[in-house]
Amino acid sequence: MRKLITGGTIVNEGRAFEGAIVIEDETIVEIIDGDLVPRGTFDETIDATGCFVMPGIIDTHVHFREPGMEEKATIDTESTAAVFGGVTSFIEMPNTNPQTTSLEALNDKLARAKRSSHVNYSFFFGATNANADIIKQLDVHSVPGVKLFMGASTGNMLVDRPNALDNVFDAAAKMNFPVMTHCEDSGIINENMMAAKAKYGDDPSIIHHCEIRSEEACWQSSRLAVELALKHKAHLHIAHLSTARELSLLDIPGAKGNLTFEAVIAHLYFTNEDYLTKKALIKCNPSVKTLKDRTELRKALMSGRITTIGTDHAPHLLSQKQGGCAKAMSGMPMIQFSLVTMLELVDNGILTIERLTELMSHAPARLFSIDKRGFLRKDYKADIVIVKPQVPWTVTEDIIQSKCKWSPMQGHEYQWKVIHTFCNGKHILNDGIFDSEYRGEQLRFR
């Protein structure tokens, strides 16, 4: 099958230019700079006039809940949401049931995704207090890295023994795996929760969430992670950075080159003031912090101190999101709305569309050494998203593709829309028409 995308503005590797892309089967075979019409015949021509043509989004931080929590989400439903959001590849987290902390659990997830994922897929291997030896047995071409929970979160995978932390960082360094960490100090959080319950009752109001899961809890854990990474010469990628203070960790001697940061949509879009209206719908771990924190994180998108943007897509049943700091579960579904939310920040002058493409496509591919994806290049896989500006639409329940059928963005009007999504050259979303039969490929790592 030979396809032509023409008439649009291509955004790729720091440039935005008028051009065309020729796809043959799964692969990009030609990128044309300018209005030159390529020769030959095409099985399909996509007129992208008025649109922006970008490499498909790579979301390296999602929780699709399968196996063990399929009442909340499945690989099928959440990869469908990914398609509608222009996300063509995902890397999923290990805190499922069973946890992805054994070779058997990892292989089971890969088999499940092969059967049901509509986009490309891979899975982090989860560290525990006792499985560092298994990390050394992993296939570096099929595993992107190691996920380490240095703070208790959903799934009860806390690794907190000093010798275990040393063993994980040592094993990852020997295998050249990035260590992606959830950094919050559980001791500080537990003390804060006890004090909040003593003052406000058994389920403190959600407005206190950022006081309980505080800046200090993030700082102490992240600082320890940096010390461990430098000690073992491992690459540390701190997930969902939520405070301005943590950005200064890059100034520690030796940190640059060994330390990168991920920001997620929740901390780039919301502030603690939004708890008043969104309540526990925006409860996540780490917590949404202050306006100052959000401002500094947004600045870091353009300065380069933030390396990647993910979602921490984490669906729960709506009934599980009721209550306050103690009772409501943490996490929100965002994969369908991540790209259009960031494009809203482009409209607001927070970052450029070229930088957005770097943060959401190029940098994830580069950081995790994803083979032949993340860029619009000849001989690369044709993972492509086409978005159109000035197309107003509002998030309603019937639009939400995630199984949980709610979103903190419900009622929000967007001005950008994902019109087309291509995965491995397959036109899986065509102006609202979804090819539900298509299955993505397992990601490979160089």
N, C-alpha and C positions, 0 to 999 in steps of 0.2 A: 504494500500500500504506500502510495506516494502522496504526501500532503503539502500544501503551501499555506503559510500564514503570511498575509501581506497587508500593507496599509497602516500598520500600527507603529507605535513608538517602542522600540526595543530598549529595555533597561538591563544592562549587563556590565559587570566589571568596571563600575565607576562612570559609565557613559549612558546617555539617553539619546537615541538617534532613530531616525526614520529608516525602516528597512523591512526585510522579509526573511523568513526562515523556511527552509525546505527539510521535510522529514521523510525518511524512507524507512518503513516498518517501525522499529523501535528507536531509531537513531537520527540525530540531527546530521544532515549531510552538507548543508550549506547555510551560511548566514550572509545576507546581502546588505551592505551599508549603502543606503540611498534608495531611489525609486526605480532602479533597474528591475525589469520583470524577467525572472529566470525562464530559460527555455524548457521545453518538454511539456508533457501532459501530466495532469494530476488527478488522482481519484477523489480528492476533496480539497477545496479552496476555502479558507477562512478569511473573511474580510474583517480586519481588526482596525478599521478606520475609526479614529477617535478613542482608541484603547491603548493601554500599555501592556506590552508583552514581556513577561518576566520569567526567570527560572522558577520552577515549582518550589513552594515553601517546604523547608525541612524542619520539622518540629522535633527537637531532641529531648523533649520532656513531657511525656503524656502518661496518664494512668487510664487504661482501657478496661480494667476491672476483671478481665477474664484470664485465668479461671478463678472461680470461687465467689464472685460477686456479680454474677450475670443479671441479677435483678436490677442493678444500677446501670450497667453498660456491657457491651460485648465488642469484640474486635470488628464484627460486621457493622454494628450501628455507629461506632465512633469513627471508623475509617470512612463511612458514608459522610459523616459530618466533616471529615477532613477534605473530602472531594469538594463539597460545597464551599469550603473555605479556601480552596486553592492550595491545600497542603498535599504534596505528592509523596512524601516520605515521613515516617515517624519512627522514633526510638522510644520504647516503652519501659516503664520503671518496674522494679522487681517485687514491689509489695502487694502481690496478689496472694491467692490461697490455692495451692501451696506457693510459697515465696520462690522467686527465681534465684535460688542459692545452691542449686545442684545441677549437674549436667542433665539429669533426667527432666527436671522442671524446665530448663532452658529448651531442650529439644521438643518438649510437649508444646511450649508456646510457639515455637517455629512451625510446628505441624499445624497448629490451630490457625495461625496467620496465613499459611499457604492455602488453607481451605477457604478462608473467609475475609481476608483483608482486601479492600478495593484499591489500596495504594501500597507503595513499597514499605517494608517493615524491618525492624530489628529490635533487639531487647538487651538492656543492660543486665549484667550479672551482678547480683546483690551480695555485698560483703556481710559477714556475720562475725561474731567473736571467735569463730573456730574454723573458718573455711578458706584461709589464705592459701593452703596447699592446692585447693581446687582451682583457684585463679591461675596458677601456674600451668594448669592443664588445658586452658581454654584455647580455642582456635582464634588467633589474632585476626584472621580474615573474615570471621563471621560474628565476632563480638566487638562492639564499639568501645567498651570501657567498663569500669566498675562503679557501681553506685553505692555510696557509703552514707548511711544515716548517722550523723554525729549528734542528732537530736531526735527525741521520740516524736514520731508522726504517725500517720495512718499506716497500719500494718505491723507495728511493734517490732521494728528491725534495728533498734538502737544498738550501735557498737560503741562501747564506752570504756572498755578495759584498755589501759595504756599499752600493754604488750600486744593486744589484738590490733589496735590502731597501727602500731609499728609494723606488724606483720602484713597488714593489708597494703599499706603504702609501699613497703619493700617489694611485695609480690607484684603489685601493679607497675612499679618502676622497672623491675626486671623484664616484664612482658611488654613494656612501652605502652601500657594502657593509661589513658586519662582517668583520674579519679574524680568523679562528679559527686560533690558532697551536699547534703542537707545540713546546714550549720546552725544549730540552736542549742544552747546549754540547758539540758533538762533540769539540772539542779536549780538554776536560777528561775526557770519557768515554774517548777513545782513550788518554790518558796513564794513566788508572786501569786500563784493561784491560791495558795493557802491564805495569804494576806487578803486577797480580794474576796474570798468566800467569808472570811471573818468579818469583813466590812460591809459586804453587799448581799450576803446570802449564798445558798448552795449553787446558784446558777447566775453569776454576775452578768449584768447587761453586756451585750456585744460591744458597746462603746469602750469597754475596758480591755478588749482583746489585745490591743497594741501595748498596753501597760503590762499585761501578763507575759505575752511573748514579745519581750521588750528589745530595744536597741542593744542593751547590755548583753542579753542572752545571745543575740546574733554575733556581736563583736567578740565575745570571749571564745565562742566555738570557732568562728572563722579564723581568728588569730592563731588558735591551736592548729587548725588544719594547715595554715601556711607554714608554721614551724615544722610540722611533720613532712610536708611536701619538700621543703628545702633540705631537711635532714636526709631524706631518702632519694632526693633528686627525681621526684615524680612530678608529672604535670597535674596540677590541681585546677579543676573547673568548679567554682562555687556556684551552685544552683540558686535560682530565684533570690538574687541579692535584693535586700529590701531597705537598707539604710545608707545614708550619705557617708556615715563614719567608716563603713567597711570599704568604701572606694579607696581610702588611704592605705589599705594593705598593699596596694601596688607599689607604694613608695618604700617598702621594706627592701633593704639591699638584697639583690638576687631574685626578687619576686618576679620582675618582668622577664617573660620568657618561660616561666614555670607556673604562672598564675593567670587564669582568665575568669571572667565573670559572665554569668547569664542573668539577664533581667526577664521577668515575665509580665504579661499584659496586666495582671492585677495591680502590681506595684507601679507600673508606668501610667495607669489610667485612673485609679482610685486613690483617695486619701482617707484618713480616719474620720473625716467629716462625713463621708458617704455612708458610714455605719448608721447614721440617723435615718436615712431613707432606704438603703439597701439591706440593712440589718445583717443577718447571718448569711445572706446570699453571697456576700463578699468575704465571708470568714475563710481564711486560708492560713496555712503555715509555711513560712513565716507570715506574720500578720501584715496587713496593709498598714503603713505607717503614716507619717505626717506630710503636710504639704511641702515642707523643706526637703524631706527625704525624696519625695517624688520629683521635685524640681531638680535636685542634684543628679538623680538617676537619669532623668531626661537629658540633661546637659551631657552626661557621660555617653549617651548614644552617639553623639556627633564627635566628641573628643577622642573616642576610641578606647576609653577605659572599660566600657561594656563591649564584650566580644560577640555575644549571641543573644537573640530573643527567642524565648520559648513560650509555652502557655501554662505548663503545669496543669493541663487539662485533667480534671478530677471530678467526674460526676458522682452525685449522690441522689437518692430519692428526695423529692421535695420535702417529704415528711421528716427526713433526717436533718434538714437544714433549719428546723424550728428550734427556738430557744436562744440561749446566750452563750457565754464563753465556755461553760462546762458541758452543756448538753448538745448544742448544734455541732454537726460534723464539719470538718474543715475541707475546703476544696470546691472548685466550680468548673463547669464545662465551658471552654473558651475556644476550642480548636476551629470551630466554624466561623468565628468572628475575629480571629487574631489579625489576619491580614487587613481586613477593612478597618479595624480599630487603629492599626498603625498608620494606615493611609489617611485616617482622620488627623493623626498627629502631623503627618506631612502637610496637610492643608493648613494646619495651625502653626506651621513654621518651626516645629520642634526638631524635625530632621528632614533630610531630602529623600526622594524616592530612590536615588542611587545608594544612599547609605542604608535605607530600609532593606534593599536587596542584598547588600553585604551582610547585614545582621541576621537576616532570616533565611538566606539561601547559601551564599558563598561561604561565610564564616563557619556555619555548622558542618558543611562538607569538608572544609579545610581542617577544622579542629579535630574531627573524628576520622579523617582520612577516608571519607566515603568515595568509593570508586566511581568515576565518570558520572557524577551528579552534582547539582548545586550551581552549575554554570550553563550558559548557552554557548556551547562550543561544538565545533565539528567533531564528530565521532563520539560525542557524549549522548547519554540517554535523553530522549525527548520528553523530559518532565517540564511542563510549561503551564503557566497560569496567565490568563488574559483578563485584565480588569478594566472597568470603564468608569470614569468620573462623571459626576453630575447626573446620577441615576438614583433619585431618592427612593428609599424603601425602609420599612419599619419592621423591627424584629417582633414577630408574633409567635404564639405557641406552634401554629401549624407549619411555620418555617423551620423551626428547630429540628435538626436531624438527630441529635443525641437522644439516646433512649430515655433519659430522665425527663425530657420535654420541658425543661425550664432553663433560663439563662439570666445572669445579672444584667444582661443587655436588653432584656425584654422591654418593649416600649420605646427603645432608642431608634432614632432615625439616622441611617447612614446615607452618605452621598456617593460612595463607591460601591460597585457590585462586581463580584466574580462572575464573569460571563462564560468562560471556557476553562476547563482543566484537562490537560493531557498528561497521561502517565505512561511512560515507555512508548510514547507515540500514539497511544490509544486515546481517542477523544471521549473521555468518560463523563464529562459534563459539557453539554452543548446548550447554552442559554436556558438552563433550568431542566433540561432533559438529562437524566442520569442513567448510565449504562450499569445496572446493578450486577450484571453477569461477569464483569471484568475482575480479575484478581491481579494484585501487584506482585512485585518480585522481592526476594530477600536482598537486603542491602549487603554489599561486600565492602571490605575495608582493606586499603593498601598496606 
